[in-house]
Every structure is written in structure tokens, then in C-alpha cells.
């Protein structure tokens, strides 16, 4: 179950809720390797977070409902799908993310700036949710394709046709991830992400909010 939650919260972004016990880690961008994120332990595929979180002047405030499903290797062990509520707040120099579970409990907060990445995780999900991986899937889904292309390691490539993105492995051309985004505004409507390498699917319904 731990690995499932690590994978499935990777695009479930931002919100606010009740206060609960948390643990926090802060990594300085210029003095650590925080910005390189492992996407797949088997292949060694990586994504390196951009030095500047957001290059555009547009302010983003979005609330999302995310439905996730995955291949359960041991069906008798429990669920193979989940729903999360999330919110994203982005401006020119900061990305703020909070994740709620379907009971409204606050699971994770991420505060990403040019100089630091601060991740606060509720004690009850400590070790289950990987905030760095969450951020990587968010970038691959919503950041401009040229930014994603520069961020991906040399073992992955990305192409974009219309509202569809395809990420493939460089060596054999296998599909690593398929992403479908809404027509027009990617932050308004439903996006889907299918990770073929790790066996999970996300349906992300986004709605823009006023700041």
C-alpha cells in the first residue's frame, strides 16, 4: 500500500484543511541534490526540477478532484482506487501544494521556491507519500512542454501533439507515460495521466479559483 500511495499522489495538488501533527524537511536548492527526482527505480529515469519554479507571469489558483486507480499485485490486500481533493497556488516565484485525502485530512504541503523546497507531511502518511514525486508528475502534466523536455533525464523524451503528451524511453522507444490535457486551458477541465511503466492512472478534474 505504501508504494501505491507514493505513486498515486504524484499529481494530486494543493488544498487546505484542519491542523494535524506534521513533520517537515527543508532542502536548500543550491546546497543539495533535491531537484533531481527518481521517476522509476528500475530504469533509473529521472526528472530535474527547473531552477525557477514558474517562468510565466500568469498566476494559477486551481482546485482539483483526482481519481486514481492502479494495478493491485495482491488483490486480497485491499483497494485499487482512491479519490483525493487538492489545490495548486502558483505565482512567478513560488509553487504551493497541499493534498487532502477523501476524508478531508491534510496529508501533505509543498512550498517550492527558487532557493528551497519545503515539504511537510502529516505523521499518519509519513513514508507513504513522496512529495518530490508528486511535484514531478505535476510538472510533466502542466508545465510548458519545452520546460518538461529540459527537465527530463537523457533516458526519456517527450512529444506533444495538440492536447496529448507522450513520454518515451530513449533506448527502446517504449511508452513511459501518456498525458491528455483539456483543450485550450490545461488548468480547466479534465486531464488524464497513464503511467504504463508503473501501472497507474489518474483522472484530474481541475477548476480555476479566484486568488
Buried (B, 14 or more C-beta within 10 A) or exposed (E): EEEBBBBBBBBBBBBEBEEEEBEEEEBEBEEEEBBBBBBBEEBEBBBBBBEEBBEEEEEBBBBBBBBBBBEBEEEEEEEBEBEBBBBBBBBEEEBBBBBBBEEEBBBBBBBBBBEBBBBBBBEEBEEBBBBBBBBBBBBBBBBEEEBBBEBBBEBBBBEBEEBEBBBBBBEEEEEBBBBBBBEEEBBBBBBBBBBBBBBBBBBBBBEEEEE
